[in-house]
């Protein structure tokens, strides 16, 4: 009897942990293709910092606020920091379009500049609003 109770509790815990793990994965890493237009104004270049606020030696960052439009037409606002070595970092081209893969929480790949002609029409219409 006690073995059945212990096994039942372990099974419930395993299912719960599996669900939480899947949910974390889906929100953080499962990504979709999305497009955005880069602001016409180049953001201020700043020192790159670690999460604790300390400065990353030799690195700078440009902070962007994007309104990403997914292929299904939904819009997702996200911040993105373009970070690199001080002497090699270049901002995204003002007014250009970018393609990225995004999850609910982060940009997982990109953003990379893309030609306006390669953006689906329904997405482009939303980007022009």
PyMOL commands that set and color helices and strands:
alter all, ss='L'
color gray80, all
select helices_A, chain A and resi 2-28+116-118+121-127
alter helices_A, ss='H'
color red, helices_A
select strands_A, chain A and resi 32-37+45-49+55-70+75-85+97-102+107-114
alter strands_A, ss='S'
color yellow, strands_A
deselect
rebuild
show_as cartoon
